[in-house]
Amino acid sequence: MSRRVLDAIPYARFLGVAVEHVDGQLECVLPFRDEIVGNARLPAVHGGVLGAFLELTALLRLLDESGSERVPKPITFMADYLRTAGPTTTRARAEIFKLGRRIATVHVVAWQDHPSRPVASGNGKFLL
């Protein structure tokens, strides 16, 4: 995944998302910054930031799979918030359930301390 692709997506630039390949799988990394806090009393990452991060992870997974630099367009995306995302790095991986000629269905899971304890998950359909 080229840095140029990430730089072409404004909210990827704003969030400071990085991409790594871990155990042969694309993994997105959202570094913690004070600007992404939604609840300063906890502190907790803003739900909108988590939702954007989940959707971005799905998009980047689709780009990685296709080898194209043409960004898929979201049709629908739904996020489930499972626990508080605290003031630390958040990671996410996406699994493509179905990759058709025009539509793809993707599931994403985000976590902080361990993949078995997700903070959020999402499902989306994308126009390729």
C-alpha positions in Angstrom: 0.0 0.0 0.0 1.6 3.2 -1.1 1.8 6.3 1.1 0.5 8.2 -1.9 -2.8 6.4 -1.7 -3.2 7.3 2.0 -2.2 10.9 1.3 -4.9 11.1 -1.4 -7.6 10.4 1.2 -8.2 13.5 3.4 -9.4 11.8 6.5 -6.6 9.3 6.4 -4.1 12.2 6.4 -6.0 13.9 9.2 -6.1 10.8 11.4 -2.5 9.9 10.7 -3.3 6.4 9.8 -0.5 4.0 8.8 -0.6 0.7 7.1 1.5 -2.4 8.1 1.5 -6.0 6.9 1.4 -8.3 9.9 1.5 -12.1 9.4 0.7 -11.4 5.7 -2.4 -9.4 6.4 -3.0 -5.7 6.0 -3.4 -4.0 9.3 -4.2 -0.3 9.8 -2.8 1.7 12.7 -4.5 4.7 14.3 -2.1 6.5 16.6 -3.6 8.2 19.6 -3.6 12.0 19.7 -5.5 14.4 22.0 -7.4 15.8 19.0 -9.3 12.5 18.5 -10.7 12.4 22.0 -14.5 12.5 22.2 -14.9 12.2 26.0 -12.1 13.9 27.9 -13.3 12.6 31.2 -12.4 9.0 30.4 -10.5 9.8 28.0 -12.0 7.9 25.0 -11.5 8.1 21.3 -14.5 9.8 19.5 -17.0 7.4 18.0 -16.9 9.3 14.6 -13.1 8.8 14.5 -13.5 5.1 15.2 -16.2 4.8 12.5 -14.1 6.6 10.0 -11.1 4.4 10.9 -13.2 1.2 10.4 -14.4 2.4 7.0 -10.9 3.5 5.9 -9.6 0.1 6.9 -12.2 -1.6 4.7 -11.3 0.7 1.8 -7.6 0.1 2.1 -8.1 -3.7 2.3 -10.1 -3.5 -0.9 -7.4 -1.4 -2.6 -4.7 -3.9 -1.4 -6.7 -6.8 -2.7 -7.4 -5.3 -6.1 -4.0 -3.7 -6.7 -5.9 -0.6 -8.0 -5.4 2.9 -6.8 -9.0 3.8 -7.6 -10.8 4.2 -4.3 -14.0 2.2 -3.9 -17.1 4.2 -3.0 -19.0 3.3 0.2 -22.6 2.3 -0.4 -23.5 1.4 3.3 -21.4 1.2 6.4 -22.5 0.3 9.9 -20.3 0.4 13.0 -20.8 -1.3 16.3 -19.1 0.2 19.3 -18.2 -2.7 21.7 -16.1 -1.0 24.5 -14.4 2.2 25.3 -11.4 3.0 23.1 -8.9 4.5 25.5 -5.9 6.8 25.0 -3.7 4.3 23.1 -3.0 3.1 19.6 -5.9 1.4 17.8 -5.4 -1.3 15.2 -7.8 -2.8 12.7 -8.0 -5.6 10.1 -10.6 -6.1 7.4 -11.9 -9.3 5.9 -13.5 -9.3 2.4 -16.7 -11.5 2.6 -17.6 -11.1 -1.1 -15.7 -9.5 -3.9 -17.9 -9.2 -6.9 -17.3 -7.4 -10.2 -19.1 -4.2 -9.0 -19.9 -4.7 -5.3 -17.8 -5.9 -2.3 -18.9 -6.7 1.2 -16.3 -6.2 4.0 -16.2 -6.8 7.8 -13.7 -4.9 10.0 -12.6 -5.3 13.6 -10.6 -2.7 15.6 -8.8 -3.4 18.9 -6.3 -1.8 21.2 -4.6 -4.2 23.6 -5.4 -7.6 21.9 -7.5 -8.7 18.8 -9.6 -10.9 21.1 -10.9 -7.7 22.8 -12.3 -5.6 20.0 -13.3 -2.0 20.7 -15.4 -1.7 17.5 -16.5 -3.6 14.4 -18.1 -2.6 11.2 -19.7 -4.0 8.0 -19.9 -2.3 4.7 -20.8 -2.6 1.1 -18.7 -0.8 -1.5 -19.0 0.0 -5.2 -15.8 -1.0 -7.0 
